[in-house]
Amino acid sequence: MISGVHTILFSKKAEAVRAFLRDVLKFPFVDAGHGWLIFAAPPGELAVHPSGTDEPRHELYLMCDDVKSAIAALESKGVECAPIRELGWGLLTLITLPDGQQLGLYEPRHVTAINNNRLRLQANA
């Protein structure tokens, strides 16, 4: 039924952000025509949190195994990263994209749905 998730980042500097995803984060991509790049994102998971407002809201975070080494690698490429915040669910930084927007990057401290053997067992039950 559902075969994937298509995520869209809107930017006033779309070409620069595409170059960042291609050249800095090294996300694989296809050219859908006329230089319109569509990137293969790393494996993902989807969570639903309670909201205190009627306004729709969505957030996007990248995940990593070691946020400190990820920050070091990004900063060596000139990427600005916010100081790490220790939160109950993980270690969070914000990386600044070429258009000035920030994107969350975190090292989870919670069980994840990615490559989780327990999920495979539940699905096969």
C-alpha positions as CSV (number, residue, x, y, z in Angstrom):
1,M,0.0,0.0,0.0
2,I,2.4,2.8,1.2
3,S,5.8,2.5,-0.6
4,G,7.6,5.5,0.9
5,V,7.7,9.0,2.2
6,H,8.5,12.1,0.1
7,T,9.8,15.0,2.2
8,I,10.0,18.5,0.8
9,L,12.1,21.3,2.2
10,F,11.0,24.7,0.9
11,S,13.8,27.3,0.4
12,K,14.4,30.6,-1.2
13,K,17.9,29.3,-2.0
14,A,16.8,25.8,-3.3
15,E,19.9,25.4,-5.5
16,A,22.2,26.0,-2.6
17,V,20.4,23.7,-0.3
18,R,20.4,21.0,-3.1
19,A,24.1,21.4,-3.4
20,F,24.5,21.1,0.3
21,L,22.6,17.8,0.4
22,R,24.6,16.5,-2.6
23,D,28.1,17.8,-1.8
24,V,28.2,18.1,2.0
25,L,25.8,15.5,3.3
26,K,26.5,13.2,0.2
27,F,22.9,12.1,-0.1
28,P,22.5,9.9,-3.2
29,F,20.2,11.5,-5.8
30,V,18.5,11.2,-9.1
31,D,18.0,14.0,-11.6
32,A,14.2,14.1,-12.4
33,G,15.0,16.4,-15.3
34,H,16.4,19.9,-15.9
35,G,18.6,19.7,-12.8
36,W,15.7,18.9,-10.4
37,L,17.4,16.7,-7.9
38,I,15.5,14.2,-5.7
39,F,17.5,12.8,-2.9
40,A,17.4,9.3,-1.3
41,A,17.0,10.0,2.4
42,P,18.5,7.7,5.1
43,P,16.1,5.2,6.7
44,G,13.5,7.0,8.7
45,E,10.8,6.7,11.3
46,L,7.6,8.5,11.9
47,A,6.3,9.6,15.3
48,V,3.1,11.4,16.3
49,H,3.3,13.8,19.2
50,P,0.4,15.5,21.0
51,S,-0.2,19.1,19.9
52,G,-1.4,22.1,22.0
53,T,-2.7,23.9,18.9
54,D,-5.1,23.4,16.0
55,E,-2.4,24.6,13.6
56,P,-0.8,21.7,11.7
57,R,2.9,21.4,12.4
58,H,5.6,19.0,11.1
59,E,9.3,18.8,12.0
60,L,12.2,17.1,10.3
61,Y,15.3,15.8,12.1
62,L,18.3,14.0,10.8
63,M,19.6,11.2,13.0
64,C,23.2,10.0,13.6
65,D,25.0,7.5,15.7
66,D,27.5,10.0,17.2
67,V,26.5,13.6,17.2
68,K,29.9,14.9,18.3
69,S,31.8,13.3,15.4
70,A,29.0,14.3,13.0
71,I,29.4,17.9,14.1
72,A,33.2,17.7,13.7
73,A,32.8,16.4,10.2
74,L,30.2,19.1,9.3
75,E,32.2,21.9,10.8
76,S,35.3,20.8,8.8
77,K,33.2,21.5,5.7
78,G,32.3,24.9,6.9
79,V,28.8,24.0,8.3
80,E,27.6,26.0,11.3
81,C,26.3,23.8,14.1
82,A,24.6,24.9,17.3
83,P,25.9,23.7,20.7
84,I,24.7,20.2,21.6
85,R,21.7,20.1,23.9
86,E,21.2,17.1,26.1
87,L,17.6,16.2,26.1
88,G,15.9,13.1,27.6
89,W,15.4,11.6,24.1
90,G,18.8,12.4,22.7
91,L,21.7,14.8,22.0
92,L,20.5,17.5,19.7
93,T,22.3,20.1,17.5
94,L,21.0,22.3,14.8
95,I,22.8,22.6,11.5
96,T,22.5,25.8,9.4
97,L,21.6,25.2,5.8
98,P,22.9,27.6,3.1
99,D,19.6,29.5,3.1
100,G,20.0,30.2,6.8
101,Q,17.3,27.8,7.9
102,Q,18.2,25.2,10.6
103,L,17.7,21.5,10.5
104,G,17.8,19.3,13.6
105,L,20.5,16.6,13.9
106,Y,20.4,14.2,16.8
107,E,21.8,11.1,18.4
108,P,18.9,9.2,19.7
109,R,18.8,8.0,23.3
110,H,15.5,6.2,22.7
111,V,14.8,2.9,21.0
112,T,14.5,3.5,17.3
113,A,12.3,1.8,14.6
114,I,15.2,1.7,12.2
115,N,16.9,-1.7,11.9
116,N,15.0,-2.9,15.0
117,N,14.8,-6.7,15.1
118,R,11.9,-6.5,17.6
119,L,9.8,-4.8,14.9
120,R,10.5,-7.6,12.4
121,L,9.4,-10.2,15.0
122,Q,6.1,-8.3,15.6
123,A,5.4,-8.0,11.9
124,N,5.9,-11.7,11.4
125,A,3.8,-12.7,14.3
